[in-house]
Amino acid sequence: MKKVLVGLFALDLAIIALARRQARPPKIRPRSMLDLNTADRNDLLRLPGLSPFLADRIIENRPYRNKLDLLSRRVIPDVAYRRISHQIHTLVDGDKSVLAPIAI
């Protein structure tokens, strides 16, 4: 009788553990951030609502010290920036040593 009770108890524990495992929400993978200075045209076109014209403008106006350069240098409009700002960055924001010299 004890063996039967121990077996049922173990079975109950296994069922509870399985139910808990299935009740956990799935892990959400964070979206990868795109580096404005290295992303190619296809990567930029995957950003929400970014047109081929704006992707080309981003590439033509490189390098960027930080993502706000897109606005301060008037590369893209405010509306487009608000749509993509949470998915973009520069390699090292504000670190001038990683940028190539800009020809004047």
C-alpha positions in Angstrom: 0.0 0.0 0.0 2.9 2.4 0.8 4.4 1.7 -2.6 1.2 2.6 -4.3 0.8 5.9 -2.3 4.5 6.8 -3.0 4.0 6.1 -6.7 0.9 8.2 -6.9 2.6 11.0 -5.0 5.5 11.0 -7.4 3.1 10.9 -10.4 1.3 14.0 -9.0 4.6 15.8 -8.6 5.5 15.0 -12.2 2.2 16.3 -13.5 2.4 19.5 -11.5 6.0 20.1 -12.7 4.8 19.5 -16.3 1.9 21.9 -15.9 4.1 24.6 -14.5 6.6 24.2 -17.4 3.8 24.6 -19.9 2.2 27.6 -18.2 5.3 29.7 -18.5 5.2 32.4 -21.1 7.5 31.9 -24.1 10.8 33.7 -23.9 10.8 36.8 -26.2 14.0 37.3 -28.1 15.0 41.0 -28.1 15.2 42.5 -31.6 18.7 43.2 -32.7 19.7 46.8 -33.1 21.0 48.0 -36.4 24.2 50.0 -36.5 23.7 53.1 -38.7 27.4 53.1 -39.8 27.5 49.4 -40.9 24.0 48.3 -41.9 23.6 47.6 -45.5 20.6 48.7 -47.6 18.7 45.4 -47.2 19.1 45.7 -43.4 17.8 49.2 -43.4 14.8 48.3 -45.6 13.7 45.8 -42.9 13.1 48.7 -40.6 9.3 49.6 -40.3 8.2 52.1 -42.9 11.7 53.0 -44.2 11.6 53.6 -48.0 14.4 52.7 -50.4 15.0 56.5 -50.8 15.5 57.0 -47.1 17.7 53.9 -46.8 19.9 55.3 -49.5 20.1 58.7 -47.8 21.2 57.1 -44.6 24.0 55.3 -46.4 25.0 58.4 -48.3 25.3 60.6 -45.2 27.5 58.3 -43.2 29.3 58.3 -40.7 27.1 59.1 -37.7 28.3 60.0 -34.2 24.9 59.0 -32.8 21.4 58.2 -34.0 20.2 61.8 -33.5 22.5 62.8 -36.4 19.7 61.6 -38.6 17.6 64.5 -37.4 20.2 67.2 -36.9 21.6 66.6 -40.3 18.1 66.3 -41.8 18.8 62.9 -43.3 15.3 61.6 -42.6 12.0 63.2 -41.4 10.9 63.2 -37.8 8.1 60.8 -38.5 10.4 58.2 -40.0 12.9 58.7 -37.1 10.2 58.0 -34.5 9.3 54.8 -36.2 12.8 53.4 -36.3 14.6 55.0 -33.3 14.1 52.1 -31.0 15.8 49.7 -33.5 18.9 51.7 -34.4 22.2 52.9 -32.8 25.7 53.7 -33.7 28.6 51.5 -32.8 29.7 53.7 -29.9 27.5 56.7 -29.4 29.6 59.8 -29.2 33.0 58.1 -29.6 34.7 60.0 -32.4 37.6 57.6 -32.5 35.6 54.9 -34.3 34.6 57.2 -37.1 36.5 57.8 -40.3 37.5 61.4 -41.0 34.9 63.4 -42.8 36.2 65.2 -45.9 35.4 68.9 -46.0 
